[in-house]
């Protein structure tokens, strides 16, 4: 079978680099464009050093016509705002696009402006986009032209809530505290991700005001859940990779820990997605899912009758590039080939 051609736009960042890593030996896809305006002509291995000796690809700055004529799929790994501006002309020309930014996740343009602090350049495309949560929307993703890949925090929290939401068991306002690694802030050094200021502390940020909040609410409601809002506290942790989320939420019906485990196991088995591990004998941790597309979660019901779910993911893989590659396989009709993709490779231990 001839490989399908892929363009990765904004390929110098961590998300783009992870897409290149996941696809560099894939039997089904070939990255033909790794775009960068500032690094055009430079080997990708000069930026993504883990690809040294493995990829002959160089960064390039192709025109819209070159991309449209040369690829089967486009994966955008560009910043919010710039992503919609760059990807919209490709969507208009019929390209099938997966966007890692937040530009197409929300269906309401006013909500987007409120949380992302600028006006959406192409609000007409918001209704066209399919939210790329593969455990919820696999069928829609298969036929989509434009997929909005979920945010990293949203991925962990959505997966913590989806089974209970689908059964109509949620009520009230979930309370979430989620720790994240520094790579989630991108490749450009900032005060908040600078190692000496982060290495030996925990620092909350965007408390009760993180931009993934409306995305989570939208997803829970799409799954059939009924909640009043979400109280979400993100925390910068002294690690490079990982999200570790603790979710507590009131229940609208009777459920105990045994029932919660059965509910979560049956939900994720029914999706046919192989990446969520529902744990029963140990707790989730970031190290066991680092550099993989796997999810670890453990549900339990406390003595107070509330549902508690602890979830761990790698923010750059399941929380970004890996989930996008999952959507790529679905869109290409190649989901049965996932075991050969590298996404099912285990992480490292210890």
N, C-alpha and C positions, 0 to 999 in steps of 0.2 A: 504494500500500500504506500502511495506517495504521501510524504509528510505534508501537513497543513502549515502554511506560513503564518507567523505571528509577528506583529510589531509591538514592542514594549516602549511606550512613550514616557519620558521622564525616568530613564533607566539608571541614572547615577545615584538615586536615593536608595535607602534600605529596602523599601518595598519592591522597587524595580529590580534591585540586585537579587532579592529572593526569588522573584519570578525567573530571572536568568538562571539561577542555581537549580531551580526545580525542573526547568525545561532543557537544560544544556545537553542531556543525553536521552531525552524522551524519544521514544520510537514513533510517536504520532505527530509531533509538532517540531517545527524548526523556527527559531527566532531569526528573522532576516533583517529587522531594524531594531536597534537599541538606541533610542534617540536622546540627544543632548545638544543644545545649541552651543554650549560653552566647551564641550569636550569632543566635538566632532573630529574624527580622525584618530582619536586616542583609543588604544585597546581597552576593552571593558575590564581586563584583568589589572589595568593600572589603577582602577578605582575599587573594583571588587577583587581583592587579592586572593580570595579563595578559589578564583577561576584561573589562576596562573597555570599555563600549560594545558588547560582543559578547553578553553574557548578561543577560537581565532577571531571572534567577532570584534568589530570596532564600533564605537559610537558614531552616529551619523545624524544628519539633520535633513531628512527627506521632505519633499513637498507633499501636499495633500494628494496630488495626482499620483505620485510615486507610491504612497501608502495604499491608496484605493486600488491601484493596479497591481500591487505586488503582494498583498496579504489576504488571508482568509479571516483573520481575527485581529483585533486591536485590544491591548491591555493598557489602560492609562494609569500611570503611577505618579501623577502630577499633584501639586498642591490644590487645596480647595480654591475655587474661583478660577484659577488658570486652567483647571481641568475641563470645566464645562465649555470654556471659550475655545479650547483646542479640540475637544472631542466632538462638539456639535457639528462642525462641517463634515466630519467623517460619518456621523450618523445620517446626516442629510444625503450623503452620497451612497448610502446603503451598507456601510461597513457594520459588522457585528462587533460590538464594543463592550468591554468589561471595565468599569471605572472603580479604582480603589479609593478615590476621594469621597468626600461627603456631598458632592454637588448634586447627585441625583437620588439620594436616599429618601428624602422627604417629599411627599406629594404636594404639600402646601407651600407655595412660593413665599407667602408671608411668614410662615413658620421658619422657613429657610433663612429669610432675611433677619429674623429675630435672633436666631441662634448662631448664624455664621457671619453676621454683622455686615453684609453687603447684599445688594440686589442681584438676584439670579439673572444671568445673561440670556438664558434660554428656558424660561418657565414652561414653554409649550412642550418641552421634552419630558417634564416630570411625570406626566401620566403615562408616558411610553415606557419608562424604566421599570424593570422588575427587580425587586429587592433580592440580593443574592444570598439569602440564608438557605443553604442547600437542604437543611433538615426541615424546612417549612415549604419552600417554593421550588423544589426540583422540577416538577412538571412544567411550571411556567418558565423556568430558566431555559429548559430545552429549546423552546420556541422563541426566545427573546432575541431582539436585536440589540437592546441596551440593558445591561445588568449593572446595578449599583451594588458593589460589594460592601458588606457591612463593616462598621468600625470595629476596632479591636475590643474596646470595653463592651460595646453592644453585643458582640458575638458571645462573650463569656456570660453576660447577664441574660441575653435572650435564651441561650441554651439552658440556663438555670431555671427559667420560668416556663418554657414552651409546653412541656408535658402537662403541667398543672393548669396552664391557661387553656389548653385544648379541651380539658375536661370541665372547664368552667368552675374550677375550684379556688380561684384567686379572688380576693376582695381587699379593699382598703388601699394602702400605700406601701409597696415594698420598700424596705430599707436595705441599702447596699453600701458596703465598703469594699473597694477594689484597689489592690496595689498593682502598679505597673512598672516595667523596666524602662530604662532610659532610652532604648532604641525606639520606643513609641513616639518620641518627639522629633525623630528624623535625624538625618546625617549631619545637618548643620549644628555646630555647637551653640548652646544657649546657656544662660546663667542657671536655669533650672536643671539642665542635664550635665553640666560641667562636673567631672568626677569629684574633685575635692569638696564641692558643696553638697554632694549627694551621697557620698559613699558611706557615711556613718550616721545617717539620719533617715527618718520618715517624714515626708512633708506633704500635707494635704494641699490640694489646689483646685480651683474652679469648684469650690464646695457648693453643692446643690445647684450648680449652674454649668454643668458640662454639656457640650453640644451633642453628645450621644443620647441625652435624655429623651428628646422627642422621638428619636429613631427607635428606642426601646419601647416606648409607649405605643407607637404605631405598630410595631411587630407583635407585641402581646395582644393588641386588639385584633390584628389580622388573624391571629391564631385562635381567637374566640374568647380571650380573657377579658375580664372586666375589672380594671383597677382605677383608682382615683388619681394617681400620679406616681412618682417615684422619688424617693429621697436618696440621692446618690452622692457619695463622697469618694472621689478618686484620690489616690495617694501615690506619690513618687517613692519608689523603693530603690534600695542600693543594689540593684541587679541590672543586667543588660537586657535580658529577654524574660518575658513572661507576664501574665496577668493572673492574679489570684483574687477571686471574688467571693465574698460571703454575702448571701442574700437571705433576708428574713421577711416573710410575708404571711398575713392572715389568710385563713382558709374559710371558704363559704360552706364546707361540708365536712363530714367526718373522714379522717384519714390518720393512720398511724405510720410509723417508720417502715414497717414491713410492706404496707400498702403503697407507700411512696416509692419504695425501691421497685416493686412490681410495675407501678405506673410508669416510672422513668425507663425501666428496661424495655417494657413493651412498646412504648412510644418510639424509642430510638431504633429498636429492631424493625418496627413497621415502616420507618422511613427508608430503609434499605441503605442508609448511609453508614459506612463502617468506622467512623472516626470517634464516636462518643463512647467512652468507657464509663459505665455506671458502677462505681466502687461500693463494696459492702464490708470489706475487712480492713481497709486502710484508708487514710485520708489523701485527697488530691495534693499534689505538689508541683511546682513549676519545673523542677529538674527533670522529672520523668517525661514531660512533654516538650521540653526545650528542643528547638530545631526540627520539630515534627508537626504534622497536621492533626495530631490527636488531641482529644479533650478528655480530661478527667473530672468527674463530678460525683458528689455523694449527697443524696437527699436524706433528710431525717425530719421527724416531727418532734418538737420539744414538749416538755411537760406543760408549757403554756398553750399548747395546741397550735402553735405556728409552724409553718414549713420553713426549714433551714436548708439551704443548698450551698455547698462549697464547690467552686469550680476553678480549674486551672487550664490555661492554654498558653501557647507561644503567640505573643502578639504579632509577630512578623509573618508567621506561617498561617495557622488557622485564623488568626485575627487579621490577615491581610492577603499575602501572596498565595498561600496554599488554598485558601477558600476561593480565590479568583481562579486558580488552576482547576479546582473542582468544577466551577461553573463552565470553564473552557471545555472540559470533557463532556459535560452535559450538553452544551450548545453544539458540539461537534458530533453528537450521537455516539460517543465513544466511552460512555460511562462504564461499560462492561470491561474496558481495558484498564480501569483504575489500578488494579493490582500490579500492573507493569509500569506504573507512572513514577514511582518513587515516593508518592504521598503516603504509602502504607509502610515505608521503612521506619523501623523503631528509632528512638533516640539513643543517647549514650547513657550508660550507667556504670559507675558513678559519674 
